[in-house]
């Protein structure tokens, strides 16, 4: 099963995730130039820079570029990246005076959060939209891969016993009915270990691109266009929160796998049940991590509660774990 999961991970990475690693700082203009400038700004000023510092930086970088000839490689893109830096600075403050801005459609709590964002200097953060977008997309596809891997690993574990009729022998043994509880605990531990392993592998692959330089930079930056999180989060805190949600999802997937395996007499029946469950969980995960904790997250727009993603993941974990515990309890009382 681990070999099969390894093959699935490699193929899935090549098809859906490798783009966000290979093209983060190469091949797309002026995206890569903006990222290089953001890295340099972070090295020079730390997590944030004032409009005056941005203007000085742009002037310093633009002057030698204007003296270059047209043969200078990607000259127009380096200049465009500097222009974007200047144009984006102060962008969020300008929304307050724009009567057509979405800012005027926010409810009272959301407007309060918007003004807090301006007041505490989050918008001065040195953080690129491209860093956010590539990380978010990578995280969304990783969540789907994690769900798929967990279902493939965990679902057949109990089904094998039931297909062979071993569970009847377990029922008749003195301590046999307690085995189901041990199997459930083993499934939860397996889910935790597999989740941790995949996070280490795929997180390490992505961070090798240098995104960790922005770890302490708030993500509500003027330069992170269109992203407005309901909490004051740095890039590192945002990723850490996402990892926490992934662990909650892994608990839910483990419980689903346990329940489905318990009520499937053969592998074909199990697969037929897994397909809709995987599809539903994958769609849910995509919506959770799409602009996670943002004002435009699709789940947030339904409930309009700060932390909607956490509430949904926690509720799903509690519900599925409760159903799994109920299943283990019924197993002890079943008649052979």
Steps between C-alpha positions, in 0.01 A plus 500: 500500500785738578652431158165574335469823698854594397410454132177700546693783668761518225241502220274747680794732570612497137149563369368758745764635739838520331403817309483700823853392590666519157354835395500693826806706407559399141328529168228755581551877467481741676401255773850374566643851498243609761592207723872580475430862594283386794781278624746787477260736678453247780875462537538878516200618704368190676130413493363835384593814309346850495387662173807726522731199529328332205538817294869531590558134417323533162702811413824330597424196284346687207782747442763249384239310298411812301868537405507151355459426131211306354722191497473481880326171574133544592550874560131577454398242758735633768359847436144370506563328833622829650196682365272238657673544836430872494143471371398239757635697796210659688245313290281390792480842658377638167208256503342688791449808280377302199117487499508203260725299727390171658604662829163673520315167474664350809298448817588685819738235632676466165541875465645512851750234397585696184577817696701298752705367210585854396561627852744232614718522190424159353465652156861625510619140498751387239315206354428406141169384356695236309640347818151481645337368182757228437493389865120496508473299178766254615319459834164436332638223281697356792181472704341294222810279477495449876134394497562259212807347667322452832200332340722269295708400804232469767180384332602139419631426851175376655348388173765229464388340827134515405556360153677200653240462775762546772275739689271209594794332669571827681141513625528152648830558684507624858676825415415503130240774516759740640712459187280745307598777744868419452452509124336840522787637710748351252319674213518837679871456571563398139314808377707726725830342389414510129383862524822597676714316245327659201521846658873460556562377145281739303550792737875457464473491121301823488705692759816424304388779265581758767151595617607476865669838473149648540415284804451796738341737246125572535304378199258796494744700293420773250696287254290187566215621282146392578585307817340619824523256789268527797793447738834679531723217379858482386587268214639248750192516723275458197689187392503363856123549523462319168704207633272485804196480271669221304541296817131553585409386149723196534310397815172529310634300206632231736160471668325485161739226385435302818122522463499420127729202550284374786189492280654363178505125439732511201747729326264594215232614742761698690627674185146596397456670838841665493450682170218737613660544844832597342329740260305669781804531727719630215246771410470597867879519540536714186244745636660508844846588370384733222581843651511337844381744770431756230194721460435337161532138606189326365420332833547827689259674262232247601539528879673842539671380819870567560675163514233319297762259363602393850141449614421284196811283532452460875129416464575245230772338713274483807209358300701230321691400812172472691355277227814286503481464880134403468602236247756349738240499778245317284766249398528383859127428519448330164361144496697246299 
